[in-house]
Amino acid sequence: MARFILMRLAGMIPAMVAISILSFVVIQLPPGDFVTTLAAQSAEQGNTMTEAQMQTLRERYGIGQPVVKQYFHWIGGVVRGDFGYSFEWNQPVSALVMQRMGMTALVSLLTLVFIWVTALPIGIYSAVRKYSPGDYIVTLLGFIGMATPNFLLAILMMYIVTIGFGQSVGGLFSPPFVDAPWSLARIWDFLKHVWIPVLILGAGGTAALIRVMRANLLDELRKPYVETALAKGLSNRRAILRYPVRLAINPFISTVGWVLPSLISGELIVSTVMNLPTAGPLLLQALKSQDMYLAGAFLLLNGALVLIGTLLSDILLAIIDPRIRLR
């Protein structure tokens, strides 16, 4: 198992290098740079920046250097934990990233737990009770969940919760707890607010994984070894959970590789609609204002989440199914 994990970690290195290059190229694609955007914003406010001031800013932050030198300057700082400086927010990118990514990771983790806890038993039920009324209801809800955009679901949920239950929505905390230190009261207030974003972000993923689990388990239930297990005296529940579910869950686990980054990308629009203090709105603003270091940090971390999710799914698959371990 140790050799298996080391080989996966070694394979992540060139992939991470490629992701860093693509992230840097993407943020360099828009015409101009942040200094040009800053000059335009200053002109709208009645303040004019001279060409000398603009050139000084470009030299100070390395914007006037060749693209290759800018990349190595940027990635060298990333390796040391320095993601650069945010021109718009006038503070280090690492501070902004830590503020937002921590809350984003917490919301994403809760959403991932919600998806798994919900999709796994429902998928098993839908396969075992094939073509039953419950299966048809689950299938209908699954199609609706996959077809409904997250931002539309967010608007509907905000309306229902506000009008029907009289609860304030938007943000992850009530106003008195926004800047308060962590305590039991703040944790309880967080739990009262976070269930709405978790439900919205997890709806599409839950619906998709229910279909994946149902299809995989139906294939396994038709195989002769299930009939053999039942003929030997195993109960129906034990025979299903012990054998076909363990095999059908393999593709289910492999979806961790795309669930993690999809939560972050889907969180962007939902967070903007619901005014959540997560990475999504900050990334959107950084892309709009061409704040290259801030945008590059988020794009790089999103790519890293893909690799981390793939690594986790590989390790879990190797633990559950020893047949796929490399020797």
N, C-alpha and C positions, 0 to 999 in steps of 0.2 A: 504493500500500500504506500509506503514512503517513497519508493521509486516511482510509482504511478503519479503521486502528487508532484514530485520534483520535475518529472517530464512535462507535466501540465504547466507548472510555473515557468519552466524554461521556454515553452512555446508562447507564453504570454509576453515575453520581452520584445521580440520583433513586432508582434501585433501592437503593443503599446507604442512603439516607436512610429509605426505607420499611422496610428490614430493621432499622435501628437503632430505629425507633419500635416495630415489632412485638416486637423483642427486649426492649425496656423494658416493654412492656405485658405480655408473657408472665411476666416475673419479678415483676410487681406483682400478678398474679392471685391467688396464694395469700393466704388471710386472715392478717392480722397482718403483722409484719415481723421482721427479724432480732433486734431488741431484745426483742420478746416471746418469741421462741424462746430467746434467751440467758437471759432471766429464768426460763423454765421449766426449762432445763438446770441453772441455778444452784440452783433450788429442789430439784431431785432430788438434788443433791449437798449439800444442807443449808445453802446460802448464799442468803439472801433479798435481792433487790434492791429498794430503795425506789422509789416512783413518781418521786421527784425524780431519782434516778440514771438511771432509764429515760428521763426527759424530757431530761436532759442529753445522753445518748448520741444521742437522736433529733435534737436540735438541732445537735450537733457534726458529725454525718454527713449532715445535711440530710434526714433521714427525716421530720421533722415538717413539712416544706414541702409546698406543693401539688405534685401529680404533674407538672404542666407545668414548674415550676421545677426539680424534681428531674431531669427529663429533660434540660433544657438545661444544668444543672450537670454531669450525667454526660457528655453528648456533647461538651460543651466541653472537658472533661478528656481525653476520648478523642482529640480532634483534636490536643491537645498531647502525646499519648503517656502521659497519666495516666488509667488505667482505674479509679481509685478505690482504696479501701482494703478489704482483706479483714478482716472483723470476727472471723471464726473463726480465721484463721491469724496475725492481728496483724502483717501486713506488706502492702506495696503489691501490688495485683493484677498490675501489670506484671511484677514479679519472679517471681510464681508462673506467670504465663502464659509468660514466656520460658523458665522451667525446663522446663515440660511441653510446650509447643507445639513447641519445637525437636526433641525426641525424637519427638513425634507426627509432625511433618513428615518426619523421616528415615524412620520406619517406613512412612508413607504413600507416600513417593516410591519406596522399595524395592518396596512392594506393587504400585504402579502399573507399574513396570518389569516386575515378574514377570508381571502380568496381560497386558501387551502382548506381551512376548516369548513367552509361552506361547499366548495365544489366537489371535494372528495366523497363525502357521504351521499350527496345528492346524485353525483354521477354513478355511484354504485347502485343506489336505489333505482335510478332510471334504467340501468341495464338489466338488473335482476327482475324488475317489474315492467318489462318491455311491453309497449302498446297498452298499458293500463291507463286509466284516467290520470293518475299522478304523473306518469311518463309524458302524456300529452301536455299537461299543464306545465311541467318543467321545460319541455321542448319549446312551447310557446313563449314562456318567460325568457328562455335562453336566447331565442331569436330576437325578441324585443331588446334584451340587454346588449346584444352585439350590434344591433342596428341603430341604437340611440346614441348620439354623440354625448360625450361627457359634459360639455358646456351646457347643452340643452337640459340634460338631467339635473345639472347643478341649479339652473334657473328654476326648474319645476320644484325641486326639493326645497329651495329657499322660499318659494311662494307657499308651499304646503306647510312647512314648519312655522313660518311667520304667521300665516292667516289661521291655520288650523290649531296650532299648539301655543301660539303666542310667545315662542322662544326667539331670542335674537340670534341671527345668523350672520356670517361674515367674520373672518378671523378665527383664531384658535383659542382666544381668551376673551373674557369680559373686560371692559375698559379698566377696572381697578387692578386686574392681574396682568396686564400687558407687559409692564416693566417690573413687576414684583419678583422677588427671589422665589426659588422653588420651595414649596411647602405642601402639606397635605391639602390645604384649601385650593392652591393653584393647580395641583394635579387633578383634583376633582373637577375644577372648572374646565381644565383642558379636556378631560374625558367627556364632559357634557357637550363640548363643541366639536371634538374631533370625529365623532361617529358619522357626521354628515359627509365630510370629505372622504372618509374611508369607504363609506357605502357608495358614493359616486365614483370614486376612482376604481373600486373593486368590482363594479357591476359588469363592465365589459369583460374583464379577465375571468371573473367567476363564470359567466355564461359560456365563454369559449372553452374553459377547462372542463366544465360539465360535459360538453359535447365530446371533448377529447377522451375523457375517462369512460364515457358511455360506449363510444365506438371501440375503444381498445378492449374493454371488458366483454363486450358482446362477442368479439373475435375469440377470446379465450374460453368463454363459457361453452362454445360449440365443440371444443376439442375433447378427444376421448379420455384424457387423464382426469377430467372433472367427473365423468361418469364412473371411472374406476374408483376415485376417492369416495364417491357416494356409495358405490357397491360394497366397499370395505367397511361401511358402517359409520363414516364421519357424518356429522350433522350438516344440513345444508349451509348454515351460516359459517361453520368452521371450514368446510370444504372450499367455500368461495373466498373467504378472507385469507386462508393459508396458502392457496395456490394461484388461482387466476388473478386475484387482486395484486399479488406481488409481481406478477409478470405484466399486468396491464398498467401498473403505476410507473413503469420506466419512462414512456414518453411524457407522462404527466410531470415527472420530476425534471425532465430535460427542459421543460418550459421555463424553469427559473432563469435561464440565460436570456430570455426575451421579456419576462415579466418585470424584472427590476428596471431596465432602461425605459420600458413602456410606461411604467408608473411615473417616472420623472418627466417624460415627454408629455404624457397626458395630464400631469399635474400642472404643467405650464399654463394651459388655458383655464383649467378649473381654479387654480390659485388666483389668476387675474380676475375671474368672475367673482370669486368669493373673498377676495382680499386677504389671502392667507400669507403669513410671513415666512414663505418658503423660497426655494431657489427659482421657481418659475418666473414670477414677475420681474425679479432682478435680472435674469438672463434675457428676457424680452427687452427690457429697457437698455441693457448693455448692447444688444444687437442693433437696436434702433439708433443709439447714439454713437455706435462704432467705438465703444470702449473696449479696445481689442484685448487687453490683458484680462479683464473681468470676463468677457465672453469666451475667450480661449480657455480660461480655467474651468468654466462650467462645461464646455464642450469636451474638454479632456476628461473631466471627472465622469461625464455621462458615458464616454467610451470605456473608461475603466470599469464602470458598473456592468457593462456588457461582458467584459472578461471575467470579472469577479462572479457574476451570475453563472457563466458557463463553467467556471472552475467549481463552484458549489454544486452545480448539477452533476458534473462528472464525479465528484467525490461521493455524493449521495447515491448515484447509480452504482458505483463500485462497491459501496457498503451493502446495498440491497441486493445486487445481482453480481456475485463474484465471477460470473462468466466473462464479464467485460474487462476485468483487470488485466493489465499488461504484465507479462512475466519477463 
